[in-house]
Amino acid sequence: MEIGINMSVCVILCLDSLKPLTSESKGFAFWVELVAPGLPSAGYLSYVAHNIHGEIDTKIDIADRGEVFVNLKTMRVISFEEEMEQSPAPFSEISRRARDLLTKDYNYDQKFTFSIPSSSGVGITATGVKKDQIFIGDISTQYKLGSTVVDIKVDTYSNVSTKVTLVDVFRSTKVSLGFNIPDNKSGKLDVHYLHQHAAINSSIGLNPSPLLELSAAIGSKDLSLGGEIGFNTASSSFTKCNAGISFNKPDFSAALMLTDRGQAVKASYVHSVDPANGTEVGAEMIHRLSTYENSFSIGSAHKVDPLTSLKTRFSDNGKVAMLCQREWRPKSLITFSAEYDTKAKNSVPKLGLALTLKP
C-alpha cells in the first residue's frame, strides 16, 4: 500500500477556524493532507494544550477528509518584573508603607548624592555624608547587560563591595552573589523566587560557618501572610524568627507583625486622606510581651504643590520631627529635616540637609 503526502505551509497571526485561546495569540499553522486509496476517512480529532505562564499552546484538528490542522502559539515566559506585579510582596515589604511614612528621607546630617545615569547601561553614583566632623563617602557604579546587573561600590575606607545579579536565570527567579574586599568571608548568595501567590527569598553566607536566612510570603497583592527565620550555624542559634500579615488597598494599608523573635507585637496603619494632594496619616504601635512596654509613633505627609512635600512625626518618647522636600528640577531633590526632643533638658534641635542631583 502506498501513501502519498502533500504538505503546504502558511504563516499567519491568528486562525479564525481554530479559535485562539487568548486575544494576543500569535502562531503558525500547516496543513498536511494524507492520501490513502481505499482507506476510510481519518475521522475528527482535536487536541488543545492551554497556556499557563508561558507553556506552549497547541491545538490539533484532524478533519474527516484527513487534513491535520496544528496551531502552535508562540511561547511567552513571564519575566521576573512582570511576576512582581502579580505576586504578593516579599516579607520584608510587610508594613513598608507605614515605615516609609515614618522614617523615609529623614536625615540629620549633611548628605550629598550625585547620580549620572547612562543609556549604555552604565550608571555612576557618588555619595558623601558629613557626621559631626567626620566625612564618609563612596562611589558606586552599576552596569546592566541584558538580564545581568553588576554593582560595585568603593568607600573612603578602601572597602570594595561587589554584587552580581542574574535575573530570570530560571523562570521567575533572581540570583545575586555579593562579596566585599578585603573581607574574604563576606560572600553571600541570595535567591529570590516569585510565584503568582508566593514570594520566597533565601540567603546563605559563603563561609565555613554561614548565616542562613529564609523568608516567604503567600497570598496576593491585597492580602499577604509571611514569616522569616535566620540561623547562625556558628552558634547554633536563631537570629530571626518573625511573622506578619498585611492588608493593602490603594487608600489604606494595615499590618500586624510578631517581631524580635516573638518578643514584640507591632501594628501599623496608613490611610490616604486626600490622594489628589498626597495627604496621608499613619501610626505604628509596638507592644513588648516580656516587659509590657508600649511605644508608638504618629506621622503625616502632605503635598503643598506638585514639587513640594511636607512630613511630620511625633513619638511617645517626646521627639517631634518634620521634613520639607523640594524637587527643584526633575529627579533632583533638596530635603531639610529637623528633630527636637521635648523631654530632654537643654535639648538642641537636630538639623539635616540632603541634596540629590540627577542630570
C-alpha positions in Angstrom: 0.0 0.0 0.0 1.3 3.4 -1.0 0.5 6.6 0.9 1.1 9.9 -0.7 1.7 13.0 1.4 1.0 16.6 0.2 2.1 19.4 2.5 1.6 23.2 2.3 2.9 25.7 4.9 1.3 29.1 5.7 2.4 31.6 8.4 -0.4 33.5 10.0 -1.1 35.7 13.0 -4.4 34.1 14.1 -6.6 31.4 12.9 -10.3 32.1 12.6 -11.1 28.4 12.1 -9.1 27.5 15.2 -10.2 29.7 18.0 -7.2 31.3 19.8 -7.0 30.7 23.5 -6.3 34.4 24.1 -6.8 37.6 22.1 -3.0 38.0 21.9 -2.3 34.7 20.2 0.4 34.5 17.6 1.4 31.4 15.8 1.6 29.4 12.6 -0.3 26.6 11.0 0.4 24.0 8.5 -1.8 21.6 6.6 -0.9 18.0 6.0 -3.1 16.0 3.6 -2.8 12.2 3.8 -4.0 10.3 0.7 -4.5 6.6 1.3 -6.5 5.0 -1.5 -9.1 2.5 -0.2 -8.8 3.6 3.4 -11.7 5.1 5.3 -11.6 8.8 6.3 -9.4 9.7 9.3 -12.4 11.0 11.3 -12.1 14.0 13.5 -9.7 14.6 16.5 -9.0 17.9 18.4 -6.2 18.4 20.9 -5.7 21.6 22.9 -2.9 22.4 25.4 -3.7 25.5 27.4 -1.1 28.1 28.2 -0.5 28.9 31.8 2.5 31.2 32.5 4.4 30.5 29.3 3.8 27.0 28.3 3.2 26.4 24.5 -0.4 26.5 23.4 -1.2 23.7 20.9 -4.4 22.9 19.0 -4.6 20.0 16.5 -7.6 19.2 14.4 -7.9 16.2 12.1 -10.8 16.7 9.8 -13.0 14.0 8.2 -11.0 14.2 4.9 -7.7 13.6 6.7 -6.4 17.2 6.9 -4.4 17.9 10.0 -4.6 21.5 11.4 -2.0 22.4 14.0 -1.7 25.8 15.7 1.3 26.4 17.9 1.2 29.7 19.7 4.5 31.4 20.4 5.8 30.6 23.9 5.8 33.6 26.2 7.7 33.4 29.5 6.7 35.9 32.2 9.7 37.9 33.3 10.8 38.5 36.9 9.5 42.1 36.8 6.1 41.0 35.4 5.8 38.4 38.1 6.4 41.0 40.7 3.3 42.9 39.6 1.2 39.8 40.1 2.7 38.1 43.2 2.5 39.2 46.8 5.2 41.5 48.1 8.2 39.8 49.8 8.0 39.5 53.6 10.4 42.5 54.0 7.7 44.7 52.3 5.1 44.0 55.0 4.3 47.3 56.8 6.6 49.0 54.3 4.1 51.8 53.6 4.0 52.8 57.3 7.7 52.5 57.6 8.3 54.8 54.7 5.8 57.4 56.0 7.5 57.5 59.5 11.2 57.2 58.6 11.9 57.6 54.8 14.0 60.7 53.8 14.6 61.8 57.4 18.2 62.7 57.7 20.0 64.7 60.4 23.4 65.0 58.8 24.7 66.8 55.7 24.4 64.5 52.7 25.1 64.9 49.1 24.3 62.5 46.3 25.2 62.9 42.6 23.9 60.3 40.1 24.9 60.0 36.4 22.6 57.7 34.5 23.5 56.3 31.1 21.6 54.8 28.3 24.5 52.5 27.5 23.8 50.5 30.7 26.4 52.1 33.0 25.4 54.4 35.8 27.6 56.1 38.4 26.5 57.5 41.8 28.7 59.4 44.3 27.5 59.9 47.9 29.1 62.0 50.7 27.9 62.3 54.3 29.3 64.6 57.0 28.6 63.4 60.5 29.8 66.0 63.1 33.4 66.4 61.9 33.8 63.1 60.1 33.2 62.8 56.3 32.2 59.5 54.8 31.8 58.9 51.1 31.5 56.2 48.5 31.3 55.9 44.7 29.2 53.2 43.2 28.7 52.1 39.6 26.1 49.8 38.1 26.4 48.0 34.8 23.5 46.4 33.0 23.8 43.9 30.2 20.6 42.1 29.3 19.5 40.2 32.4 22.8 40.7 34.2 23.4 43.6 36.7 26.8 44.3 38.2 27.1 46.7 41.2 30.5 47.9 42.5 31.0 50.3 45.4 34.2 51.8 46.8 34.1 53.8 50.1 36.6 56.2 51.8 38.0 53.3 53.8 39.1 51.4 50.6 36.4 48.8 51.1 35.1 47.4 47.8 31.6 45.8 47.7 30.6 43.8 44.6 27.3 42.3 43.7 26.4 40.4 40.6 22.7 39.8 39.9 21.2 37.4 37.3 17.5 38.0 36.5 15.4 35.2 35.2 18.3 32.7 35.3 15.4 30.3 36.0 11.8 31.2 35.4 10.7 33.9 37.9 14.0 33.6 39.7 16.6 36.2 40.6 20.1 35.1 41.9 22.6 37.5 43.5 26.2 36.9 44.5 27.8 39.5 46.7 31.2 39.9 48.4 33.4 42.5 50.0 37.1 43.1 49.6 39.3 42.7 51.7 36.9 40.6 53.8 37.3 37.1 52.3 34.4 35.7 54.5 31.8 38.2 53.4 30.5 36.2 50.4 26.7 35.8 50.3 24.4 34.1 47.8 20.8 35.3 47.6 18.0 33.6 45.7 14.6 35.3 45.1 11.7 33.3 43.6 8.3 34.8 42.7 5.1 33.0 42.0 1.6 34.3 41.4 0.7 33.5 45.0 4.1 33.3 46.7 7.4 35.2 47.2 10.4 33.3 48.6 13.8 34.8 49.5 16.7 32.9 50.8 20.3 33.8 51.7 23.4 31.8 52.7 26.8 33.1 53.7 29.7 31.6 51.7 32.0 30.8 54.6 32.6 27.8 56.8 30.0 28.9 59.4 27.4 30.6 57.3 24.4 32.6 58.4 21.2 31.1 56.8 18.1 33.2 56.2 14.8 32.3 54.7 11.6 34.4 54.3 8.4 33.6 52.5 5.1 35.3 51.9 1.9 33.9 50.4 -1.3 35.5 49.2 -2.0 38.3 46.8 -1.2 41.9 46.2 -4.0 42.8 48.6 -3.6 40.2 51.4 -0.3 38.6 52.3 0.9 36.4 55.1 4.5 35.5 55.7 7.4 34.9 58.0 11.2 34.8 58.2 13.9 32.9 60.1 17.6 33.3 60.5 20.0 30.7 61.8 23.6 31.2 62.8 25.5 27.9 62.2 28.5 29.1 64.3 26.5 29.4 67.5 23.6 27.1 66.5 21.1 29.8 67.4 18.3 31.6 65.7 18.9 35.2 64.9 15.5 35.9 63.4 12.0 34.5 63.9 9.3 36.9 62.8 5.9 36.6 61.2 3.4 39.1 59.9 0.2 39.7 57.9 -0.7 42.8 55.8 -3.8 44.0 54.0 -3.3 46.7 51.3 -5.6 48.8 49.3 -4.9 52.0 47.3 -6.3 54.1 50.0 -5.1 52.3 53.2 -2.6 49.7 54.4 -2.7 47.7 57.7 -0.2 45.3 59.1 0.3 43.2 62.2 3.7 41.6 62.9 5.4 39.5 65.5 9.0 40.7 65.7 12.1 40.5 67.8 12.0 36.7 67.8 8.5 36.7 69.2 9.2 39.2 72.0 7.2 42.2 70.5 4.0 42.8 68.6 3.9 45.6 66.0 0.8 47.1 64.5 0.7 49.8 61.8 -1.9 51.6 59.8 -1.7 54.2 57.0 -4.7 55.9 55.4 -4.7 58.1 52.3 -7.0 61.1 53.3 -6.6 63.1 50.1 -4.9 61.2 47.2 -5.0 64.2 44.9 -2.8 66.2 47.3 -0.8 63.2 48.6 -2.2 63.6 52.1 -1.6 60.5 54.3 -1.7 59.8 58.0 -0.3 56.8 59.8 0.6 55.3 63.1 2.7 52.5 64.4 2.5 50.8 67.9 4.8 48.3 69.5 4.0 46.2 72.5 6.8 44.2 74.2 5.5 41.0 75.6 8.3 40.5 78.1 8.2 44.0 79.8 4.7 45.0 78.8 6.1 48.3 77.5 4.2 50.2 74.8 5.6 52.7 72.3 4.0 54.5 69.3 4.7 56.9 66.5 2.3 59.1 64.5 3.1 60.6 61.2 1.6 62.5 58.3 2.5 63.6 54.8 1.1 66.3 52.5 2.0 67.8 49.1 1.9 71.6 49.2 2.2 71.6 45.5 3.3 69.1 42.8 7.0 69.8 43.6 7.0 70.3 47.4 6.0 67.9 50.2 5.9 68.0 53.9 6.1 65.3 56.5 5.7 65.3 60.3 6.2 62.7 63.0 5.5 62.5 66.7 6.7 59.7 69.1 5.7 58.8 72.6 9.3 59.5 73.8 8.7 63.2 73.2 10.6 63.5 69.9 9.0 65.7 67.2 10.3 65.7 63.7 9.5 67.4 60.4 10.7 67.3 56.8 10.4 69.5 53.8 11.4 68.2 50.4 11.5 70.2 47.1 12.0 68.8 43.6 13.8 71.9 42.2 14.4 70.1 38.9 13.3 66.7 37.5 14.6 63.9 39.8 16.8 66.4 41.7 15.8 67.0 45.4 16.7 69.1 48.3 15.5 67.9 51.7 15.5 69.7 55.0 14.9 67.7 58.2 14.7 68.7 61.9 14.0 66.8 65.1 13.5 68.1 68.7 13.4 66.2 71.9 10.8 67.8 74.1 11.6 65.7 77.2 15.3 66.3 77.2 16.8 69.1 79.3 18.8 71.7 77.3 17.9 69.8 74.1 19.4 71.1 70.9 17.4 70.5 67.7 18.9 68.2 65.2 19.1 69.6 61.7 19.9 67.9 58.4 20.2 68.8 54.8 20.3 66.4 51.9 20.9 67.3 48.3 20.3 64.9 45.4 21.4 65.7 41.9 20.5 63.7 38.9 21.1 65.3 35.4 
